[in-house]
Structures are given as structure tokens and as C-alpha cells.
């Protein structure tokens, strides 16, 4: 679906930001007011529009907090956070405004979390001599019995994720259904990328395994009911981790990727000819191709950043590593595979290939235009995705609220 903009990347990112209204992360009127001031396809205009609104809403939040209006402050901080996050999206990773904006995005989010009336912990997960940042959310009735072993959702993002965004995409909906939820940053995401210089890796079972090790040390988690949800490129990371770590008892691919490179060139067929050329020619032609293609420009620049690369063409070599060929067959737990019927990041063959490769019990759900959920990661209708996912997970874990 197109929202305000004709540029596909701008329309989708606007829709993405507005979708978080379901958990007080946006207001549609504010989002459209921002969009009205943005020049189509202009990355700098995009940044300024969202940042300006974020600053206004943050000011409202601080004023509410000073006057002890805690609910109003919490909701305004959540919106400010999302607008800061959205604003930095198209900036180059080396742009100093990006790190400054990220700090504001995290600060406003954590100010909102400090005002929550449900259980929240800001935690660190030991990982290869350092640590990964995460947030642990207790189920809505956590404080009544903090040592009760509850089913727990482990949730990871993808190619452009921040830790804080995952609250709106799954953590908030998990808590009210009686699940604990641990969201955390993998290498190449959020603070791990920006402050620790940890670059994205294809072997997701390593950071996911570290998170499960952390959960094993808690006394409020039912280790027989650990589910792993992966969003966007996390739809590759999560099945990959489930294939190698059988402590994962259920897996959800929040939009599938079977072979990331093949999916990308299927969606962008002009790339095949370019990628057959010598490296210098590849780089020059990719730079030319991205000039009038916001999606391609963002994808290549973001890839250089998250993988720690110098050249655009190197991004595709990293993509080739992110494949479930010869891996999907090792998955043993039940898995839910989801996809939007007009997903502009994932080619249609990806779902069929994954269905054919997975031998474990699998459930398939394709979301449609008629449902308003046809976009990548069901942006525009997360309520429907959450209903489908958690109803499936409730049945897998025999988990039902009284």
C-alpha cells in the first residue's frame, strides 16, 4: 500500500512509523504532518522532518513529567523515541547526526520504560568477551509471582533494527498475553554496531545462544517453553539459530528469507548483470543505479555500515552467507512462516523454497491486501500478525490465560 509518498522506500518507512501507534509509539496525524513537510526522495529532508517533530514531542514529555503527569509523559516519550528512530533511518552510518539522534532515541525510550507499570529490566548478555544490550519484560502479572516459570519469547530484529523498536513489534503484545519477553541486539544492530563496532554475522546461533544461556540463569523462565521470533532479516536469523540450538522450542519467521542474495537479486534483476563485472565497474554502476532508487541506495549504504565494508559490491558477498540451504533441514521445533503478498524485500520463491526444505512441523500464513497486512513484516497491521502468531504459540505451548 502507498501512504502519502509515491517513493516506495519513503511510503514504507512512513507506514512503519505509523504502525507503532498501536502501542503509543506514534499518532497518525503527527506522522502525516511530518510527511507533508518532506521532499520526496530527499534523505536530508526526511531526517529534518522527523527530528523536528521528535524534539517537539520530547519537550511535551518533559513538561508532563515535571508536572507529574506520568502516563502522558510515558506516551509522549514513546512517540518521541519512534520519531527520532525514523528520522535517522536514511542517514549514512558515518553521518555524525546519526549517532546524536540515536542517543536521543534511546534516552527517550528508556525514560518511557522508567514510567511503565509492568516489569522491565535493562540487562547485559555476556557475549565473546563483551556483552550485548537487552531488555527483559515480565508478563503482565509478573509481580504477583516473580519466580513463576513462564513461557518466554526471545525476539531479534534484522538488517536495520534497533533494540527499542522491538518493543512495539512484539514485546508489548507478548507481555499482555502472559509471556515474558527478552529483546536484545545482535551484532550489527543498535548500540552493538554504533558503540561496540560489532558487525553483523550470518551465524545467528552464536548471539542467540548467548541470550539463551542468560535465560537459563534466571528463575522466572520455563526453559521448555522458549520461543524465538525473528523480524525482517531476523526471518533468516531465527530459523538459522533454531537449526543449531534445540533449546528453542518454537520459532517464528516474521517474514521469511531462505537465501538472502537470491531474494535480493530476484527483486532487483538489474543487479545480476552489474555483479558479473569486475569490481571497479561494479562499484561505479551500483553508485549510478542507486541515484534514483531510494531502496537500493539505502540497502547498499546500510549494508556497508552493518557489515563493516568499504565498497557497495561487497554487500552481496555477505548476503551470500545468509542462506538456509543445507540448514533448514536441521530445524526440529515447530515453526511459523509468515509473508506479505506484496513484500518488496522478499521474492515469492523464498517461502516455497523454505517450505520444501523444512522437515519439522510448519505452519504457513501469507497476509493479503484485503487484510491491510500485505507489506513487509505486516507494517500497517501488526495487530493481525500478533493475533496469528500468539494464537499459534499459545497452542504450541498449551498456554492460555484464565
C-alpha positions in Angstrom: 0.0 0.0 0.0 1.2 3.5 -0.6 0.9 6.1 2.2 1.4 9.7 1.2 4.6 9.2 -0.8 5.0 7.6 -4.3 8.6 6.7 -3.4 8.3 3.1 -2.2 11.0 3.4 0.5 9.5 6.7 1.9 6.0 5.3 1.8 7.0 2.1 3.6 9.0 3.8 6.3 6.2 6.2 7.0 3.8 3.3 7.2 6.3 1.5 9.6 6.5 4.5 11.9 2.7 5.0 11.9 2.1 1.3 12.7 3.5 1.7 16.2 0.5 3.8 17.2 -1.0 0.6 18.5 1.4 0.8 21.4 1.6 4.6 21.8 4.6 4.8 19.5 3.0 7.2 17.1 0.0 9.2 16.2 -1.2 9.1 12.6 -1.9 12.9 12.5 1.7 13.6 13.6 3.1 11.2 11.1 1.2 12.8 8.2 2.0 16.3 9.4 5.7 15.3 9.2 5.3 13.7 5.8 3.7 16.9 4.4 7.0 18.8 5.0 9.3 16.1 3.5 10.6 16.4 -0.1 10.0 13.1 -1.9 13.3 11.1 -2.1 15.3 13.6 -0.2 17.1 11.9 2.7 18.1 15.1 4.4 14.5 16.4 4.3 13.3 13.2 5.8 15.7 13.5 8.7 14.8 17.1 9.4 11.1 16.5 9.3 11.1 13.6 11.8 13.7 15.2 14.1 11.8 18.4 14.4 8.6 16.6 15.4 10.6 14.3 17.8 12.0 17.4 19.5 8.6 18.9 19.9 7.1 15.7 21.4 10.1 15.2 23.7 9.5 18.7 25.0 5.9 17.8 25.7 7.1 14.6 27.5 9.5 16.5 29.7 6.8 19.1 30.6 4.3 16.4 31.5 7.0 14.7 33.7 7.8 17.9 35.5 4.1 18.2 36.3 3.9 14.6 37.4 1.6 13.5 34.6 3.3 10.2 34.3 1.1 8.4 31.7 1.1 11.4 29.4 4.9 11.7 29.8 5.4 8.0 29.1 3.3 8.1 25.9 5.0 11.2 24.6 8.4 9.8 25.3 7.4 6.7 23.3 6.4 8.8 20.3 9.5 11.0 20.5 11.6 7.8 20.5 10.0 6.4 17.4 10.2 9.7 15.5 13.9 10.0 16.4 14.5 6.4 15.2 12.6 7.0 12.0 14.5 10.2 11.3 17.9 8.7 11.3 16.9 5.8 9.1 18.2 7.0 5.7 21.3 8.8 7.0 24.7 7.3 6.2 26.2 5.4 9.0 29.2 7.8 9.1 26.9 10.9 9.4 27.5 12.4 12.9 23.9 13.3 13.1 23.1 9.6 13.2 24.9 8.9 16.5 23.5 12.0 18.1 20.0 11.1 17.0 20.4 7.5 18.2 21.3 8.7 21.7 18.1 10.8 21.8 16.1 7.8 20.6 17.4 5.5 23.3 17.2 8.1 26.0 13.5 8.9 25.3 12.7 5.2 25.1 14.3 4.4 28.4 12.6 7.4 30.0 9.3 5.9 28.9 10.3 2.5 30.2 11.0 4.0 33.6 7.4 5.0 33.7 5.9 1.6 32.8 3.6 -0.2 35.2 4.8 -3.6 34.1 8.1 -5.4 34.9 11.1 -4.1 33.0 14.9 -4.7 33.2 17.8 -3.1 31.3 20.2 -6.1 31.0 23.5 -7.1 29.5 24.1 -10.5 27.9 27.7 -11.9 28.2 29.0 -12.4 24.6 32.5 -13.3 23.4 34.4 -11.2 25.9 32.0 -8.3 25.9 28.2 -8.0 26.2 25.0 -7.3 24.2 22.4 -5.0 25.4 18.9 -6.3 26.0 15.6 -5.5 27.7 13.7 -8.1 29.8 10.0 -7.7 30.2 8.0 -9.7 32.7 4.5 -10.9 31.9 1.7 -8.5 33.0 1.2 -10.4 36.3 4.9 -10.8 36.9 5.0 -9.0 40.3 2.3 -11.3 41.8 4.7 -14.2 41.5 8.2 -13.2 40.2 9.7 -16.7 40.4 6.9 -18.4 38.4 8.4 -20.2 35.4 6.7 -18.6 32.5 6.9 -19.1 28.7 9.3 -16.6 27.3 9.6 -15.0 23.8 13.1 -14.2 22.6 12.9 -11.6 19.9 15.6 -10.4 17.5 15.5 -7.9 14.6 17.1 -7.7 11.2 19.1 -5.6 8.8 18.2 -2.2 10.2 16.7 -3.0 13.6 17.2 -1.2 16.9 16.5 -2.9 20.2 13.9 -0.3 21.2 11.8 -0.8 18.1 11.2 -4.4 19.0 9.1 -3.3 22.0 6.3 -2.2 19.6 6.8 -5.1 17.3 6.4 -7.9 19.8 7.4 -7.3 23.4 4.4 -5.2 24.3 2.0 -7.7 22.8 3.8 -10.6 24.5 3.5 -9.2 28.0 -0.2 -8.7 27.9 -0.7 -12.3 26.8 1.2 -13.6 29.8 4.7 -14.2 28.2 8.0 -12.9 29.4 9.9 -11.3 26.6 13.6 -10.8 26.1 14.6 -8.5 23.2 18.3 -7.9 22.5 20.7 -6.6 20.0 22.7 -8.9 17.7 26.0 -7.7 16.3 25.4 -5.1 13.5 22.4 -3.6 15.3 21.8 -0.7 17.6 24.4 0.0 20.2 26.4 -3.1 19.3 27.1 -1.6 15.9 27.3 2.1 16.9 29.3 1.9 20.1 31.0 -1.5 20.1 31.8 -1.9 16.4 30.3 -5.4 16.4 29.4 -6.1 12.8 26.6 -8.3 11.5 27.3 -12.1 11.3 25.4 -14.8 9.5 25.8 -17.4 12.2 23.0 -16.1 14.4 23.1 -19.2 16.6 26.1 -17.6 18.4 24.5 -14.4 19.8 21.1 -16.2 20.2 22.9 -18.9 22.1 24.4 -16.3 24.4 20.9 -14.9 25.1 19.5 -18.4 25.9 22.5 -19.0 28.2 21.4 -15.8 30.0 17.8 -17.1 30.3 19.0 -20.4 31.8 20.3 -18.5 34.8 17.0 -16.8 35.6 14.5 -18.3 37.9 11.4 -16.9 36.2 11.7 -18.7 32.8 10.3 -22.0 31.7 13.1 -23.4 29.6 10.8 -25.9 28.0 8.8 -23.0 26.5 11.4 -20.8 24.8 10.2 -19.3 21.5 12.4 -17.3 19.1 10.9 -14.6 16.9 13.0 -13.0 14.1 11.7 -9.9 12.3 12.7 -9.0 8.7 16.2 -10.4 8.1 15.6 -11.9 11.5 13.4 -14.2 9.4 16.7 -15.7 8.3 18.5 -15.4 11.7 15.7 -17.1 13.7 15.4 -20.3 11.6 19.2 -20.4 11.4 19.5 -20.3 15.2 16.7 -22.8 15.7 18.5 -25.3 13.4 21.6 -25.3 15.6 20.2 -24.7 19.1 17.5 -27.1 20.1 16.8 -25.3 23.3 14.5 -23.2 21.1 11.1 -25.0 21.3 9.2 -22.8 18.8 10.3 -20.5 16.0 8.6 -17.7 14.2 10.0 -16.2 10.9 8.4 -12.7 10.8 8.7 -12.7 7.0 10.9 -15.4 5.6 14.3 -15.4 3.9 15.6 -18.7 2.5 18.6 -17.3 0.6 19.1 -13.5 1.1 21.3 -13.0 -2.0 18.9 -14.8 -4.3 15.9 -12.9 -2.9 17.6 -9.6 -3.4 18.6 -10.1 -7.0 15.2 -11.6 -7.8 13.6 -8.3 -6.5 16.3 -6.3 -8.3 17.1 -8.2 -11.6 19.2 -5.4 -13.0 21.8 -6.3 -10.3 22.7 -9.6 -11.9 24.4 -8.0 -14.9 26.2 -5.5 -12.8 27.5 -8.1 -10.4 29.1 -10.1 -13.2 31.5 -7.3 -14.0 35.0 -6.5 -12.5 34.9 -4.9 -9.1 35.7 -1.3 -10.2 32.9 -1.4 -12.7 30.5 -3.0 -10.2 31.1 -0.2 -7.8 30.7 2.6 -10.3 27.5 1.1 -11.8 26.0 0.4 -8.3 26.6 4.0 -7.4 24.9 5.1 -10.6 21.9 2.7 -10.1 21.2 4.0 -6.6 20.9 7.6 -7.6 17.2 7.4 -8.5 16.3 4.4 -6.3 15.9 5.1 -2.6 15.5 1.5 -1.7 18.7 0.4 -3.4 20.6 3.4 -2.1 19.6 2.7 1.5 20.2 -1.1 1.2 23.8 -0.6 -0.1 24.7 2.1 2.3 23.2 0.3 5.3 25.0 -2.9 4.2 28.4 -1.3 4.1 27.7 0.1 7.6 26.3 -3.0 9.4 28.9 -5.4 7.8 31.8 -3.0 8.2 32.7 -2.8 4.5 34.3 -0.3 2.2 32.5 -1.0 -1.1 28.9 -1.5 -2.2 29.6 -4.7 -4.2 31.0 -6.4 -1.0 27.5 -6.3 0.5 26.4 -9.0 -1.9 29.2 -11.4 -0.8 27.9 -11.0 2.8 24.4 -11.7 1.6 25.5 -15.0 0.1 26.5 -16.2 3.5 22.9 -15.6 4.8 21.4 -18.8 3.3 19.3 -21.6 4.8 20.3 -24.0 2.1 21.5 -27.2 3.9 20.5 -25.6 7.2 16.7 -25.5 7.3 16.6 -29.3 7.2 18.1 -29.3 10.7 15.2 -27.4 12.4 13.4 -29.7 14.8 10.9 -27.4 16.6 7.6 -26.2 15.2 7.9 -23.2 13.0 5.6 -20.5 11.8 6.4 -19.0 8.4 4.8 -15.6 7.5 5.0 -13.4 4.5 3.1 -10.4 3.0 1.8 -11.0 -0.5 3.4 -7.8 -1.9 6.6 -7.8 0.2 9.1 -5.7 -1.7 12.2 -7.1 0.1 11.4 -10.8 -0.2 10.7 -12.7 -3.5 7.8 -15.1 -3.6 10.1 -18.1 -4.3 11.6 -17.8 -0.8 8.6 -19.1 1.0 8.2 -22.1 -1.3 11.8 -23.0 -1.0 11.7 -22.8 2.8 8.5 -24.9 2.9 10.2 -27.6 0.9 13.4 -27.6 3.0 11.9 -27.7 6.5 11.0 -31.2 7.7 9.8 -30.0 11.2 6.1 -29.2 11.8 5.4 -26.0 10.0 2.5 -23.5 9.7 2.3 -21.0 6.8 0.5 -17.7 6.8 0.5 -15.3 3.8 -1.0 -11.9 4.7 -3.0 -10.2 2.0 -4.0 -6.8 0.6 -7.6 -7.4 1.7 -6.3 -7.6 5.3 -4.2 -4.5 5.0 -1.2 -6.6 6.0 0.4 -7.3 2.7 3.6 -5.3 3.3 7.0 -6.5 4.6 6.6 -7.5 8.2 2.9 -6.7 8.1 3.6 -3.0 8.6 0.1 -1.4 8.6 -1.5 -4.3 10.6 0.6 -5.6 13.4 -2.5 -6.4 15.4 -3.3 -9.1 12.9 0.2 -10.5 12.9 0.3 -10.6 16.7 -3.1 -12.4 16.8 -1.9 -15.0 14.4 1.5 -15.5 16.0 0.4 -15.6 19.6 -2.6 -17.8 19.0 -0.3 -20.3 17.2 2.2 -20.0 20.1 -0.4 -20.5 22.7 -1.4 -23.7 21.1 2.2 -24.9 20.8 2.9 -24.2 24.4 -0.6 -25.0 25.7 -0.6 -21.5 27.2 -3.9 -19.9 27.9 -4.8 -17.0 30.2 -7.5 -17.7 32.8 
